[in-house]
């Protein structure tokens, strides 16, 4: 699975949330995220790239395309986390957890919850 750019990932999150949508459905969500007007052609280009990368597909209704995800958010999350751990934490989840604790991104209560889940 190929990695997504920030813009592609932002649009993909919108598509996952909407499940089935037209580019015109995505546009207001993307504009809200960016806090500015965005050309519909820009969003359309991003969606086409997502389709080329195998993340979405479409059903055509004449000249109107309805897009839907073919990669689940869960599958993308697993792949992205795996890549992060491999690239930045020497392939060790333990190193990732240690980093989060050291950076105070994971407190003692959250760590205890994780330990309980492991049991």
Order of alpha helices (4+ residues) and beta strands (2+ residues): alpha-beta-alpha-alpha-beta-beta-alpha-alpha-alpha
